[in-house]
Amino acid sequence: MDAIERLIRPRSIAVIGASADPSKTSGRPVSYLQKHGFAGAIYPVNPKVGGIGGLTCYPDVAALPDVPDVGLVLLGAERAHIAVRELSERGAAAAIVLASGFTETGAEGAARQQQLLQAAGSMRILGPNTIGLVNLTDNIVLSASGALAMDDFPAGSIGLVSQSGGILGSLLSRAAARGIGLSKLVSTSNEADLELSDFIDFLADDDATRVIALYIEAIRNPLRFRESVLRARRAGKPIVAFKIGRSEAGALAAVSHTGALAGSDRMYDALFRQLGVIRARTFEDLLDIPAALGAGRKLSGRRVAILTSTGGAGTIVSDSLGVAGFATPAPDTETAAQLRALQSGSHANLDRNPIDVTLAGLQPDLLRAAIRILLASPSYDALVVIAGSSAVGSPALIADAIHDCLSLSDKPVIAYVSPHAPEVVSVLSRRGVPAYTSAESCAAALDGLLRAGMPEQVQTSTSPLTAADISDVPAGALDEAQAKALFARFGISVAAEKVVAMASEAEQAARDLGGRVVLKILSREIAHKSDVGGVAINLTAETIGDRLTAMADEVQSRTGQRPDQFLVQEMISGGVEIILGMHRDALGTAILLGMGGVAAELFKDTTMRLLPPEGGLGLSEARAMARNLVTWPLLDGFRGRPKCDVEALAEAVVAFSRMVAQLGDRLAEAEINPVFVLPAGLGVRAADGLVVLNV
């Protein structure tokens, strides 16, 4: 058996440091294993006790009658490595180390963690600083969490991997209280050995798991994460992730605009989007969305029917759905007629949505009939049934009524429980009806279903590296002319321009370029030229000389540096200004595309894609980036404006990404801002650029 398989489905378990007192933390694991029906062998290890819970207690690992699949180590950080070494020497598959006091505490703890790994040898380690794991499918509890003191944990189809032990216990108890069934729960914590991706791989193959939920603090191995997520997606298992650390407060901006627009959380957004991971925006979403996905139904559109017997609750749900982008259209003529045939009288409100069937809460047969009609209606893609106060006394009536209709359609059906009625929520969930106590949760669940049902979002196109000669490119910050020359080597069209040093040269350059021109200082030290008066537009051969002298004076007064070179550039008009940049952090390297110009940081309309492991982005990915922008209509002919050359923009994105990929770690920062996207057929022009290369 594979080591992780033996860890999660052990046939025998050694509990090292077990206590005979079940009220103590070290006494819980044996008690929990017995309480929840573990069918294999349990070997308590404690030299001071003869027996625990009716089981023989052994003085050490060497004395065990058989080789355990798993050792649950309850010893402190100073002694844990001793038990780990003994388990490894006996041939155990894995050890779970619950103790804290390792890398999370500093250098001394890091040394302890390394000692732990050395003691393990080829044996796998879960933890340390973990709360353990719970396999509800097979009644295997390898944990000391107080949350397991509860008597009933419904088994289900949601697998959970958490990098926090406390959160695992929190989600387990919350799910149990709501009647949401989980399959496997694993706390990876310090991830000295086994980490997030190992258990995503396991759950991808686990027949009992239909949905994978992740609580993420940091992805330590992005490449492994990418591979495991893609494997799970190929197995048809949606992944929902809640990533903490969304705040960017105190982050230092880099030299480029991109540095301010990007950030670690934006990088996670990009990674999740490319891999098709559904991001949970709130902690509640981490249960709410998987609960809906676990029902196994697909949502193909945004039209939702709301069936209620209480008008106020129906309005609240309708409002939340509308904010989330869903539609709640009135029933079509035939559907309305069928509903009216169920209930007559002025108290029935059946021609609009929410569909208020006043007596439905008191008459299960009426509720069943209304549900059948709405599920069969071509006007709706999903149904929300509101459980009002009448459900409190007999929760099984509404749960059974909804459940009886589920086989008639594959459309999603969820419930909103209006009163405070935890029992109603639990009964509905256990009957296969995802149930929620907030309207916002209903919207989040449906949004998760919609995203899970979208066409494959995983990055599918890449481009090979461009073999451009970059051996002569100097280290450090390049000036604008050098930066654009580098872009041109990779096939990016740049604005026509000339480097000058004095007024007379600027006048000749303006005549050579023709028409109106732009004058800029040329400097490797000053990145944001417009901030110091180093840019002037709409100049001619007659005006550029005087402006050059005045510009030199102004820049000197603001910076203390007098520029000795200038750039005379063709003046581009009639296009849309876009920013194209790159950002690198521990998660990888990303390409950023957004609304550009001097106000790029003000608009903050950007989208990002991480580079694939090899090569640059592909054309299909670059086109998708442009369409993801809020300001996409400006590129697509908004209000009669000419359509822009989006294909040329996509080609520029691909070329830029190839440059970033080829330069690799040598590249610290790179940005084109703006790149003008001209009308269709006229291409793009890089009008300004910034490149910083590591020494």
Solvent accessible surface area in square Angstrom, and as a share of the most:
residue,aa,sasa,rsa
1,M,122,0.55
2,D,93,0.48
3,A,29,0.23
4,I,20,0.10
5,E,46,0.20
6,R,48,0.18
7,L,0,0.00
8,I,2,0.01
9,R,68,0.25
10,P,6,0.04
11,R,148,0.54
12,S,10,0.07
13,I,0,0.00
14,A,0,0.00
15,V,0,0.00
16,I,8,0.04
17,G,21,0.20
18,A,0,0.00
19,S,17,0.11
20,A,58,0.45
21,D,58,0.30
22,P,85,0.53
23,S,89,0.58
24,K,115,0.49
25,T,80,0.47
26,S,30,0.19
27,G,3,0.03
28,R,70,0.25
29,P,0,0.00
30,V,3,0.01
31,S,38,0.25
32,Y,12,0.05
33,L,0,0.00
34,Q,76,0.34
35,K,92,0.39
36,H,32,0.15
37,G,45,0.43
38,F,24,0.10
39,A,105,0.81
40,G,30,0.29
41,A,38,0.30
42,I,18,0.09
43,Y,25,0.10
44,P,0,0.00
45,V,6,0.04
46,N,27,0.14
47,P,103,0.65
48,K,185,0.79
49,V,42,0.24
50,G,63,0.61
51,G,39,0.38
52,I,9,0.05
53,G,53,0.51
54,G,86,0.82
55,L,49,0.24
56,T,84,0.49
57,C,11,0.07
58,Y,42,0.16
59,P,72,0.46
60,D,57,0.29
61,V,1,0.00
62,A,79,0.61
63,A,45,0.35
64,L,7,0.04
65,P,86,0.54
66,D,75,0.39
67,V,55,0.32
68,P,0,0.00
69,D,3,0.02
70,V,0,0.00
71,G,0,0.00
72,L,0,0.00
73,V,0,0.00
74,L,32,0.16
75,L,26,0.13
76,G,38,0.37
77,A,10,0.08
78,E,115,0.52
79,R,138,0.50
80,A,0,0.00
81,H,28,0.12
82,I,81,0.41
83,A,1,0.01
84,V,0,0.00
85,R,98,0.36
86,E,58,0.26
87,L,0,0.00
88,S,30,0.19
89,E,132,0.59
90,R,66,0.24
91,G,43,0.41
92,A,7,0.06
93,A,8,0.06
94,A,0,0.00
95,A,0,0.00
96,I,0,0.00
97,V,0,0.00
98,L,28,0.14
99,A,16,0.12
100,S,67,0.44
101,G,14,0.14
102,F,1,0.00
103,T,59,0.34
104,E,81,0.36
105,T,87,0.51
106,G,37,0.35
107,A,92,0.71
108,E,123,0.55
109,G,0,0.00
110,A,41,0.32
111,A,64,0.50
112,R,53,0.20
113,Q,17,0.07
114,Q,94,0.42
115,Q,73,0.33
116,L,1,0.00
117,L,57,0.28
118,Q,128,0.57
119,A,6,0.05
120,A,1,0.01
121,G,58,0.56
122,S,113,0.73
123,M,11,0.05
124,R,71,0.26
125,I,0,0.00
126,L,0,0.00
127,G,0,0.00
128,P,0,0.00
129,N,52,0.26
130,T,6,0.03
131,I,43,0.22
132,G,0,0.00
133,L,1,0.00
134,V,0,0.00
135,N,0,0.00
136,L,18,0.09
137,T,54,0.32
138,D,57,0.29
139,N,79,0.41
140,I,9,0.05
141,V,2,0.01
142,L,0,0.00
143,S,0,0.00
144,A,3,0.02
145,S,10,0.07
146,G,40,0.38
147,A,21,0.16
148,L,0,0.00
149,A,62,0.48
150,M,73,0.33
151,D,119,0.61
152,D,76,0.39
153,F,22,0.09
154,P,20,0.13
155,A,63,0.49
156,G,28,0.27
157,S,26,0.17
158,I,6,0.03
159,G,0,0.00
160,L,4,0.02
161,V,0,0.00
162,S,0,0.00
163,Q,6,0.03
164,S,23,0.15
165,G,12,0.12
166,G,60,0.57
167,I,37,0.19
168,L,1,0.00
169,G,9,0.08
170,S,31,0.20
171,L,2,0.01
172,L,2,0.01
173,S,34,0.22
174,R,107,0.39
175,A,1,0.01
176,A,8,0.06
177,A,63,0.49
178,R,54,0.20
179,G,3,0.03
180,I,10,0.05
181,G,16,0.16
182,L,3,0.01
183,S,0,0.00
184,K,1,0.01
185,L,0,0.00
186,V,1,0.01
187,S,0,0.00
188,T,0,0.00
189,S,9,0.06
190,N,16,0.08
191,E,15,0.07
192,A,20,0.15
193,D,41,0.21
194,L,0,0.00
195,E,23,0.11
196,L,3,0.01
197,S,1,0.01
198,D,20,0.10
199,F,1,0.00
200,I,0,0.00
201,D,32,0.17
202,F,24,0.10
203,L,2,0.01
204,A,5,0.04
205,D,91,0.47
206,D,4,0.02
207,D,148,0.77
208,A,34,0.26
209,T,4,0.02
210,R,118,0.43
211,V,0,0.00
212,I,0,0.00
213,A,2,0.02
214,L,0,0.00
215,Y,18,0.07
216,I,0,0.00
217,E,70,0.31
218,A,45,0.35
219,I,15,0.08
220,R,130,0.47
221,N,61,0.31
222,P,33,0.21
223,L,89,0.44
224,R,64,0.24
225,F,0,0.00
226,R,26,0.09
227,E,86,0.39
228,S,1,0.01
229,V,0,0.00
230,L,39,0.20
231,R,89,0.32
232,A,0,0.00
233,R,45,0.16
234,R,179,0.65
235,A,54,0.42
236,G,58,0.56
237,K,24,0.10
238,P,26,0.17
239,I,0,0.00
240,V,0,0.00
241,A,0,0.00
242,F,18,0.07
243,K,14,0.06
244,I,60,0.31
245,G,51,0.49
246,R,108,0.40
247,S,90,0.58
248,E,70,0.31
249,A,94,0.73
250,G,77,0.74
251,A,70,0.55
252,L,171,0.85
253,A,72,0.56
254,A,48,0.38
255,V,71,0.41
256,S,5,0.03
257,H,31,0.14
258,T,0,0.00
259,G,14,0.13
260,A,41,0.32
261,L,11,0.05
262,A,11,0.09
263,G,10,0.10
264,S,54,0.35
265,D,17,0.09
266,R,66,0.24
267,M,0,0.00
268,Y,18,0.07
269,D,24,0.12
270,A,1,0.00
271,L,2,0.01
272,F,3,0.01
273,R,87,0.32
274,Q,2,0.01
275,L,0,0.00
276,G,7,0.07
277,V,10,0.06
278,I,5,0.03
279,R,5,0.02
280,A,1,0.01
281,R,109,0.40
282,T,64,0.37
283,F,39,0.16
284,E,91,0.41
285,D,13,0.06
286,L,1,0.00
287,L,10,0.05
288,D,3,0.02
289,I,2,0.01
290,P,0,0.00
291,A,13,0.10
292,A,2,0.01
293,L,12,0.06
294,G,13,0.12
295,A,36,0.28
296,G,41,0.40
297,R,41,0.15
298,K,145,0.62
299,L,4,0.02
300,S,106,0.69
301,G,16,0.15
302,R,99,0.36
303,R,95,0.35
304,V,0,0.00
305,A,0,0.00
306,I,0,0.00
307,L,2,0.01
308,T,3,0.02
309,S,29,0.19
310,T,44,0.26
311,G,40,0.39
312,G,49,0.47
313,A,7,0.05
314,G,0,0.00
315,T,85,0.50
316,I,93,0.47
317,V,0,0.00
318,S,23,0.15
319,D,93,0.48
320,S,15,0.10
321,L,0,0.00
322,G,44,0.43
323,V,127,0.73
324,A,39,0.31
325,G,43,0.41
326,F,11,0.05
327,A,48,0.37
328,T,33,0.19
329,P,49,0.31
330,A,55,0.42
331,P,14,0.09
332,D,46,0.24
333,T,116,0.68
334,E,118,0.53
335,T,5,0.03
336,A,7,0.06
337,A,46,0.36
338,Q,77,0.34
339,L,0,0.00
340,R,113,0.41
341,A,90,0.70
342,L,59,0.29
343,Q,14,0.06
344,S,94,0.61
345,G,46,0.44
346,S,121,0.78
347,H,96,0.43
348,A,22,0.17
349,N,50,0.25
350,L,8,0.04
351,D,81,0.42
352,R,149,0.54
353,N,19,0.10
354,P,29,0.18
355,I,0,0.00
356,D,28,0.14
357,V,1,0.00
358,T,55,0.32
359,L,62,0.31
360,A,3,0.03
361,G,30,0.28
362,L,128,0.64
363,Q,83,0.37
364,P,32,0.20
365,D,105,0.54
366,L,17,0.09
367,L,8,0.04
368,R,46,0.17
369,A,24,0.18
370,A,0,0.00
371,I,0,0.00
372,R,103,0.38
373,I,24,0.12
374,L,2,0.01
375,L,6,0.03
376,A,83,0.64
377,S,4,0.03
378,P,104,0.65
379,S,17,0.11
380,Y,3,0.01
381,D,14,0.07
382,A,2,0.01
383,L,1,0.01
384,V,0,0.00
385,V,1,0.01
386,I,6,0.03
387,A,0,0.00
388,G,6,0.06
389,S,86,0.56
390,S,48,0.31
391,A,7,0.05
392,V,74,0.43
393,G,71,0.68
394,S,48,0.31
395,P,16,0.10
396,A,51,0.40
397,L,93,0.46
398,I,17,0.09
399,A,0,0.00
400,D,45,0.24
401,A,0,0.00
402,I,0,0.00
403,H,68,0.30
404,D,66,0.34
405,C,0,0.00
406,L,21,0.10
407,S,104,0.67
408,L,104,0.52
409,S,23,0.15
410,D,108,0.56
411,K,41,0.17
412,P,3,0.02
413,V,4,0.02
414,I,2,0.01
415,A,0,0.00
416,Y,17,0.07
417,V,1,0.01
418,S,48,0.31
419,P,33,0.21
420,H,171,0.76
421,A,7,0.06
422,P,76,0.48
423,E,114,0.51
424,V,2,0.01
425,V,4,0.02
426,S,18,0.12
427,V,35,0.20
428,L,0,0.00
429,S,19,0.12
430,R,117,0.43
431,R,86,0.31
432,G,40,0.39
433,V,0,0.00
434,P,10,0.06
435,A,2,0.01
436,Y,2,0.01
437,T,90,0.52
438,S,39,0.25
439,A,3,0.02
440,E,116,0.52
441,S,17,0.11
442,C,0,0.00
443,A,8,0.06
444,A,23,0.18
445,A,0,0.00
446,L,1,0.00
447,D,36,0.19
448,G,0,0.00
449,L,4,0.02
450,L,14,0.07
451,R,61,0.22
452,A,30,0.24
453,G,39,0.38
454,M,82,0.37
455,P,117,0.74
456,E,103,0.46
457,Q,68,0.30
458,V,19,0.11
459,Q,23,0.10
460,T,113,0.66
461,S,26,0.17
462,T,77,0.45
463,S,8,0.05
464,P,100,0.63
465,L,95,0.47
466,T,38,0.22
467,A,107,0.83
468,A,16,0.12
469,D,98,0.51
470,I,25,0.13
471,S,97,0.62
472,D,95,0.49
473,V,11,0.06
474,P,54,0.34
475,A,43,0.33
476,G,22,0.21
477,A,37,0.29
478,L,12,0.06
479,D,17,0.09
480,E,6,0.03
481,A,21,0.16
482,Q,64,0.28
483,A,0,0.00
484,K,2,0.01
485,A,54,0.42
486,L,3,0.01
487,F,0,0.00
488,A,49,0.38
489,R,101,0.37
490,F,12,0.05
491,G,63,0.61
492,I,4,0.02
493,S,55,0.36
494,V,43,0.25
495,A,2,0.01
496,A,49,0.38
497,E,45,0.20
498,K,86,0.37
499,V,70,0.40
500,V,9,0.05
501,A,48,0.37
502,M,106,0.47
503,A,31,0.24
504,S,66,0.43
505,E,72,0.32
506,A,0,0.00
507,E,54,0.24
508,Q,85,0.38
509,A,3,0.03
510,A,3,0.02
511,R,134,0.49
512,D,77,0.40
513,L,44,0.22
514,G,39,0.37
515,G,64,0.61
516,R,128,0.47
517,V,0,0.00
518,V,12,0.07
519,L,0,0.00
520,K,10,0.04
521,I,0,0.00
522,L,12,0.06
523,S,25,0.16
524,R,89,0.32
525,E,129,0.58
526,I,25,0.12
527,A,37,0.29
528,H,64,0.29
529,K,16,0.07
530,S,55,0.36
531,D,98,0.51
532,V,24,0.14
533,G,13,0.12
534,G,0,0.00
535,V,49,0.28
536,A,10,0.08
537,I,107,0.54
538,N,79,0.41
539,L,17,0.09
540,T,28,0.16
541,A,15,0.11
542,E,144,0.65
543,T,69,0.40
544,I,0,0.00
545,G,4,0.04
546,D,117,0.61
547,R,72,0.26
548,L,11,0.06
549,T,68,0.40
550,A,50,0.39
551,M,0,0.00
552,A,5,0.04
553,D,72,0.37
554,E,55,0.24
555,V,1,0.00
556,Q,76,0.34
557,S,91,0.59
558,R,137,0.50
559,T,45,0.26
560,G,62,0.60
561,Q,85,0.38
562,R,114,0.42
563,P,21,0.13
564,D,111,0.58
565,Q,75,0.33
566,F,3,0.01
567,L,0,0.00
568,V,0,0.00
569,Q,6,0.02
570,E,50,0.23
571,M,67,0.30
572,I,26,0.13
573,S,90,0.58
574,G,62,0.60
575,G,18,0.17
576,V,8,0.05
577,E,64,0.29
578,I,0,0.00
579,I,0,0.00
580,L,0,0.00
581,G,0,0.00
582,M,6,0.03
583,H,36,0.16
584,R,74,0.27
585,D,46,0.24
586,A,101,0.78
587,L,10,0.05
588,G,25,0.24
589,T,23,0.13
590,A,0,0.00
591,I,0,0.00
592,L,0,0.00
593,L,0,0.00
594,G,0,0.00
595,M,18,0.08
596,G,6,0.06
597,G,9,0.08
598,V,125,0.72
599,A,26,0.20
600,A,1,0.00
601,E,68,0.30
602,L,142,0.71
603,F,114,0.47
604,K,136,0.58
605,D,15,0.08
606,T,20,0.12
607,T,4,0.02
608,M,2,0.01
609,R,10,0.04
610,L,4,0.02
611,L,23,0.11
612,P,12,0.07
613,P,87,0.55
614,E,149,0.67
615,G,8,0.08
616,G,0,0.00
617,L,0,0.00
618,G,3,0.03
619,L,65,0.32
620,S,50,0.32
621,E,16,0.07
622,A,1,0.01
623,R,74,0.27
624,A,29,0.22
625,M,0,0.00
626,A,1,0.01
627,R,127,0.46
628,N,76,0.39
629,L,7,0.04
630,V,128,0.73
631,T,34,0.20
632,W,54,0.19
633,P,58,0.36
634,L,48,0.24
635,L,1,0.00
636,D,55,0.29
637,G,21,0.20
638,F,92,0.38
639,R,214,0.78
640,G,78,0.75
641,R,112,0.41
642,P,87,0.55
643,K,116,0.49
644,C,12,0.07
645,D,18,0.10
646,V,28,0.16
647,E,72,0.32
648,A,17,0.13
649,L,1,0.00
650,A,2,0.01
651,E,93,0.42
652,A,4,0.03
653,V,0,0.00
654,V,9,0.05
655,A,9,0.07
656,F,0,0.00
657,S,0,0.00
658,R,69,0.25
659,M,0,0.00
660,V,1,0.01
661,A,26,0.20
662,Q,49,0.22
663,L,9,0.05
664,G,25,0.24
665,D,118,0.61
666,R,83,0.30
667,L,0,0.00
668,A,36,0.28
669,E,27,0.12
670,A,0,0.00
671,E,8,0.03
672,I,0,0.00
673,N,18,0.09
674,P,19,0.12
675,V,0,0.00
676,F,29,0.12
677,V,0,0.00
678,L,20,0.10
679,P,35,0.22
680,A,67,0.52
681,G,71,0.68
682,L,108,0.54
683,G,16,0.15
684,V,8,0.04
685,R,74,0.27
686,A,0,0.00
687,A,4,0.03
688,D,29,0.15
689,G,9,0.09
690,L,23,0.11
691,V,0,0.00
692,V,32,0.19
693,L,2,0.01
694,N,71,0.36
695,V,174,1.00
